[in-house]
Amino acid sequence: MTTTKAAELIAQENQFGAHNYHPLDVVCTKGEGVFLTDVDGKQYMDFLAAYSAVNQGHNHPKIGEAMIAQVKTLALTSRAFRNDQFPPLLEKLCKLTGFDKALLMNSGAEAVETAIKAMRKWGYDKKGIEYGKAEIIVAEGNFHGRTTTIVGFSTDPDSTSRFGPFTPGFVIVPYGDLEAVKKAISPNTCAIFMEPIQGEAGVVIPPRGFLKGLRDLADANHCLLVLDEIQSGLGRTGKMFAFEHEGIRPDGITIGKALSGGYYPVSAFLANDEVMDVFTPGIHGSTYGGNPLACAVASAALDVLVDEQLVEKTANLGAHFKQRLQNLKTDKVQEIRCIGLWAGVQLRPEAGGARKYCHALKERGMLCKDTHVDTIRLAPPLVITRAQIDWAVDQLEAVLA
């Protein structure tokens, strides 16, 4: 029997790698735009976009050129010294987002850890909460990362699987329930911290007015509102940031993933001066945070979003995407949740789980991922065309028929 290159690599990975993921059995070797090609030469349309990290499309030439140019001159100094790529990116980020200051890290989880530190220290320094008693209100179904602090306030059994003891100071409420948030607020509440749309949970969109209600509650109770826009931000929902759909301004946000266009880990915590000024030299940092290579890549990635009008294109294509999904000819779908180019196709329990349909789509040349047993998650690169969306929805309809 002939062994394919993919089969060899999968066996090698299974033997020598920790089994902390359960990926679809496709071994990619090349990416361009909305397409991935595997080691055996088959091409697929990518409808996951590396969890929104490649909003700009795979291997975008402008971002790649910026990375190559920078790697030839200077990659890392640490923050012990200054570099010439860091200040311009800070200004670009702040002007694009409207926040006063940015603090750069590497992974999304690091951005969230930074935000947690900022929220707590603001509570002690600015609100006067007794030290050690600050509380942050978070939501059921959240996904903010994989560090031990972050998984400690997850409600996903896989995330919390025997990793305790966990860090105290988090109050968990049902997502989308303003009354529950109101009841959870105490004099020790320093912040409300949530995803404006829950991505890993299956693209769960809160009731209209929820974000505005959170803003009002934070203002009325002298606490911060900080939103995790790592997946939802940078164009995914048809706005630069998901909070814009309700016309509010949080006190801070975390961003990552598409900030690099998929080329190199870079993330940021953005906030106004009152929040960011709690950081003083020596109390927080990262050797790679703000490194010149990451800054050059992030700057180019932001330029692509703006210059190619990907946010506006996503808003227009998103309306068509939602309409096509809502008109799927199948009895296996319980609910469609869609905003911009981001959708959760919630299957009925009797459909037999989402993973088998992701396998069937892979065979038809379309890659997407299941989440929480019964949800097919769809998130193509934002450079996708209307015709490509139609082809992908046709494939989905065929496997769900």
C-alpha positions in Angstrom: 0.0 0.0 0.0 1.3 3.4 -1.0 1.9 5.8 2.0 1.2 9.5 1.2 3.5 12.3 2.3 0.6 13.5 4.6 0.2 10.1 6.3 4.0 10.0 7.0 3.9 13.5 8.6 0.8 12.8 10.6 2.4 9.6 12.0 5.5 11.5 12.8 3.5 14.2 14.6 1.5 11.7 16.6 4.7 9.9 17.7 6.8 12.9 18.7 4.2 15.7 19.5 2.0 16.2 22.6 -1.6 15.4 21.7 -3.1 18.7 22.8 -5.0 19.2 19.5 -7.3 17.1 17.4 -6.8 18.6 14.0 -8.4 17.6 10.7 -6.0 15.3 8.8 -4.8 17.8 6.2 -1.1 18.7 6.1 -0.7 22.2 4.6 2.4 23.3 2.9 1.4 26.5 1.0 -1.1 29.3 1.4 -2.3 32.1 -0.9 -5.3 34.4 -0.3 -8.2 32.2 0.7 -6.5 29.0 -0.4 -4.3 26.3 1.3 -2.5 23.5 -0.5 -1.6 20.3 1.2 1.7 18.3 0.8 0.0 15.9 -1.7 -1.0 18.9 -4.0 -4.7 19.2 -3.2 -6.0 22.8 -2.8 -8.6 23.8 -0.3 -10.6 27.0 0.5 -9.8 28.0 4.1 -12.9 28.9 6.0 -11.2 29.2 9.4 -8.5 31.8 8.6 -6.4 30.5 11.6 -9.1 31.6 14.0 -9.1 35.1 12.3 -5.3 35.5 12.3 -5.2 35.7 8.5 -8.0 38.2 7.9 -5.7 39.7 5.2 -5.4 36.3 3.5 -2.6 33.8 3.5 0.9 35.0 2.5 -0.2 38.6 1.7 2.7 40.0 -0.3 2.8 43.4 1.3 3.1 42.0 4.8 5.6 39.4 3.7 7.8 42.0 2.0 7.7 44.1 5.2 8.8 41.1 7.2 11.6 40.1 4.9 12.9 43.6 4.7 12.9 44.0 8.5 14.4 40.5 9.2 17.4 41.5 7.1 18.2 44.5 9.3 17.1 44.0 12.9 14.8 41.4 14.6 15.1 41.9 18.3 16.6 44.3 20.8 14.4 43.6 23.8 12.8 46.6 25.5 16.1 47.3 27.3 16.9 49.4 24.2 14.8 51.3 21.8 14.1 50.5 18.1 12.9 52.5 15.2 9.9 50.4 14.3 8.2 50.5 17.8 7.1 54.2 18.1 5.5 54.5 14.6 3.4 51.4 15.2 2.3 52.7 18.6 1.1 55.9 17.0 -0.6 54.0 14.1 -2.4 51.8 16.6 -3.6 54.6 18.8 -4.8 56.8 15.8 -6.6 53.8 14.2 -8.4 52.7 17.4 -8.8 56.0 19.3 -7.1 54.9 22.5 -4.3 56.9 24.1 -1.7 54.2 24.6 -0.8 50.7 23.4 1.2 48.0 25.2 2.6 45.4 22.9 3.0 41.7 23.7 3.2 38.5 21.6 0.3 36.1 22.0 -3.4 36.9 22.6 -3.2 35.3 26.0 -0.4 37.7 26.9 -2.5 40.6 25.9 -5.3 39.3 28.2 -2.9 38.8 31.1 -1.8 42.4 30.6 -5.4 43.5 30.7 -6.0 41.6 33.9 -3.0 43.3 35.5 -4.2 46.7 34.4 -7.8 46.1 35.6 -6.7 45.0 39.0 -4.1 47.7 39.5 -6.5 50.4 38.4 -8.9 49.0 41.0 -6.4 49.4 43.7 -4.7 52.7 42.6 -7.7 54.6 41.2 -10.8 53.1 42.7 -9.3 52.4 46.2 -10.3 48.7 46.4 -8.6 47.0 49.4 -5.5 45.2 48.1 -6.1 41.6 47.2 -9.9 41.9 46.9 -10.4 43.2 43.4 -13.0 41.3 41.4 -13.4 41.1 37.6 -16.8 40.1 36.1 -16.5 37.6 33.3 -19.0 35.6 31.2 -19.9 31.9 30.9 -18.7 30.4 27.7 -15.7 32.7 27.5 -12.5 31.9 25.8 -9.6 34.3 26.5 -6.5 32.1 26.3 -4.8 29.1 27.9 -2.7 30.4 30.8 -3.5 29.1 34.2 -5.0 32.4 35.4 -7.2 32.6 32.3 -8.4 29.1 32.2 -9.3 29.5 35.9 -12.3 31.6 34.9 -13.3 29.4 32.0 -16.5 27.3 32.1 -15.2 24.9 29.5 -14.3 21.5 31.1 -11.5 20.9 28.6 -9.8 24.2 29.4 -10.0 23.7 33.1 -9.1 20.0 33.0 -7.2 19.3 36.3 -5.0 22.4 36.1 -6.0 24.0 39.4 -5.7 25.5 41.9 -7.0 28.6 40.1 -6.5 32.3 40.7 -9.4 33.8 42.7 -11.0 37.2 41.9 -13.3 36.4 39.0 -17.1 36.4 39.1 -18.8 34.4 36.3 -22.2 35.4 35.0 -24.3 34.2 32.1 -23.3 35.8 28.8 -25.8 38.4 27.5 -27.6 38.8 30.8 -27.4 42.4 32.0 -29.4 41.8 35.1 -26.9 39.1 36.2 -24.0 41.5 35.6 -25.8 44.2 37.7 -26.3 41.8 40.6 -22.7 40.6 40.4 -21.3 44.1 40.8 -19.9 44.9 44.3 -17.7 47.6 45.8 -14.7 45.4 45.0 -15.6 45.2 41.2 -12.7 46.7 39.3 -13.9 45.7 35.8 -16.2 43.9 33.5 -14.2 41.9 31.0 -15.9 40.1 28.1 -15.8 39.2 24.4 -18.2 41.4 22.5 -19.0 38.3 20.5 -17.9 34.8 21.8 -15.9 33.2 19.0 -14.7 29.9 20.5 -18.2 29.3 22.0 -19.5 29.2 18.4 -19.9 32.8 17.3 -22.4 33.7 20.1 -23.8 37.1 19.5 -25.3 38.9 22.6 -28.7 40.5 22.6 -28.8 44.0 21.0 -28.1 46.6 23.7 -25.9 44.3 25.8 -22.7 46.1 25.2 -24.3 49.5 25.7 -25.8 48.1 29.0 -22.3 47.0 30.1 -21.0 50.5 29.4 -23.8 52.1 31.4 -23.3 49.7 34.3 -19.5 50.3 34.3 -20.0 54.1 34.4 -22.7 53.9 37.1 -20.5 51.7 39.4 -17.0 53.3 38.7 -15.5 50.2 37.1 -13.8 49.6 33.8 -15.2 47.9 30.7 -12.6 46.0 28.9 -13.4 44.0 25.8 -11.5 41.1 24.2 -11.4 41.8 20.5 -8.7 39.3 19.6 -10.9 37.3 17.3 -13.8 39.8 16.7 -11.6 42.8 16.0 -9.7 44.1 13.0 -12.6 43.7 10.5 -14.0 40.3 11.2 -17.6 41.5 11.9 -17.8 44.3 9.3 -16.5 46.9 11.7 -12.9 47.6 12.7 -14.0 46.5 16.2 -17.2 44.6 17.2 -18.0 47.2 19.9 -18.6 49.8 17.2 -21.9 47.9 16.3 -23.4 49.5 19.4 -21.6 52.8 19.2 -19.8 52.5 22.6 -16.2 53.0 23.7 -14.7 50.5 26.2 -11.9 51.6 28.5 -9.6 49.1 27.0 -9.4 46.3 24.4 -7.1 43.3 23.7 -6.2 42.6 20.1 -4.0 40.0 18.4 -4.3 37.4 15.6 -5.0 39.6 12.5 -2.7 42.3 13.9 0.1 40.2 12.3 -1.8 39.0 9.2 -0.7 35.5 10.3 3.0 36.1 9.9 4.4 36.6 13.4 2.9 36.6 16.9 2.0 40.1 18.0 -0.7 41.4 20.3 -1.6 44.5 22.2 -3.6 45.9 25.1 -5.0 49.3 24.2 -6.4 51.7 26.8 -6.8 55.3 27.7 -4.2 57.2 29.9 -6.0 56.7 33.2 -5.8 52.9 32.8 -2.4 52.6 31.1 -0.7 54.9 33.5 -0.9 52.2 36.2 2.1 50.6 34.5 5.5 51.9 35.6 9.0 50.8 34.6 9.8 47.3 35.7 6.4 45.9 36.7 5.4 44.3 33.4 7.0 43.4 30.1 8.2 40.8 27.6 11.6 40.2 26.0 9.9 40.0 22.6 7.1 42.5 23.2 7.4 45.4 20.8 10.3 43.8 18.9 11.1 45.5 15.5 10.2 42.5 13.4 6.7 42.2 15.0 6.2 46.0 14.7 7.1 46.0 11.0 4.8 43.1 10.3 1.9 44.6 12.3 2.3 48.0 10.7 2.0 46.4 7.2 -0.9 44.2 8.4 -2.9 47.3 9.5 -2.1 49.1 6.3 -3.6 46.2 4.3 -6.8 46.3 6.3 -7.2 50.0 5.6 -5.8 50.4 2.1 -7.7 47.4 0.7 -10.9 48.5 2.6 -11.3 45.0 4.0 -13.6 46.2 6.8 -16.0 47.8 4.4 -15.9 44.8 2.0 -16.6 42.5 4.9 -19.7 44.5 5.9 -21.0 44.2 2.3 -20.1 40.6 1.7 -21.3 39.7 5.2 -24.9 40.6 4.4 -24.8 38.2 1.4 -23.1 35.5 3.5 -25.8 35.7 6.2 -28.6 35.6 3.6 -27.1 32.5 1.9 -26.7 30.7 5.2 -30.2 31.5 6.4 -31.6 30.0 3.2 -29.7 26.7 3.5 -31.9 23.9 2.2 -31.5 21.4 5.1 -33.4 20.2 8.2 -30.2 19.6 10.2 -29.6 23.3 11.2 -31.1 24.6 14.4 -29.7 28.2 14.3 -27.5 30.4 12.2 -25.5 33.0 14.0 -23.7 35.4 11.6 -22.1 38.8 11.7 -19.8 40.0 9.0 -17.8 37.1 7.7 -18.1 35.1 10.9 -20.8 32.5 11.4 -21.7 29.6 13.7 -23.9 27.0 12.1 -25.7 25.4 15.1 -26.8 21.8 14.2 -29.6 20.0 15.7 -28.5 17.3 18.2 -29.9 14.5 15.9 -27.6 15.7 13.1 -24.8 13.6 14.8 -22.3 16.3 15.7 -20.4 18.9 13.6 -17.1 17.1 13.1 -18.3 14.6 10.5 -19.5 17.5 8.4 -16.2 19.2 8.6 -14.6 16.0 7.4 -17.0 15.9 4.5 -16.3 19.5 3.6 -12.6 18.7 3.7 -13.1 16.0 1.1 -14.9 18.6 -1.1 -12.0 21.1 -0.8 -13.3 23.3 2.0 -11.7 23.6 5.5 -13.5 24.7 8.6 -13.6 23.5 12.2 -16.2 22.2 14.6 -16.6 23.6 18.1 -18.6 22.5 21.1 -19.8 19.3 19.4 -22.7 20.7 17.4 -21.4 23.9 15.8 -19.6 24.4 12.5 -17.6 27.6 12.7 -17.0 29.6 9.6 -14.5 32.5 9.2 -12.9 32.9 5.8 -10.1 35.4 5.1 -11.6 38.8 4.5 -10.1 38.9 1.0 -12.7 36.3 -0.1 -15.0 37.1 -3.1 -18.8 36.8 -3.4 -18.4 34.0 -5.9 -16.1 32.1 -3.5 -18.6 32.6 -0.7 -21.3 31.1 -2.9 -19.2 28.1 -3.8 -18.4 27.5 -0.1 -22.1 27.7 1.0 -23.0 25.4 -1.9 -20.6 22.8 -0.4 -22.0 23.3 3.1 -25.5 22.8 1.7 -24.5 19.7 -0.1 -23.0 18.0 3.0 -26.0 19.0 5.2 -28.6 17.8 2.7 
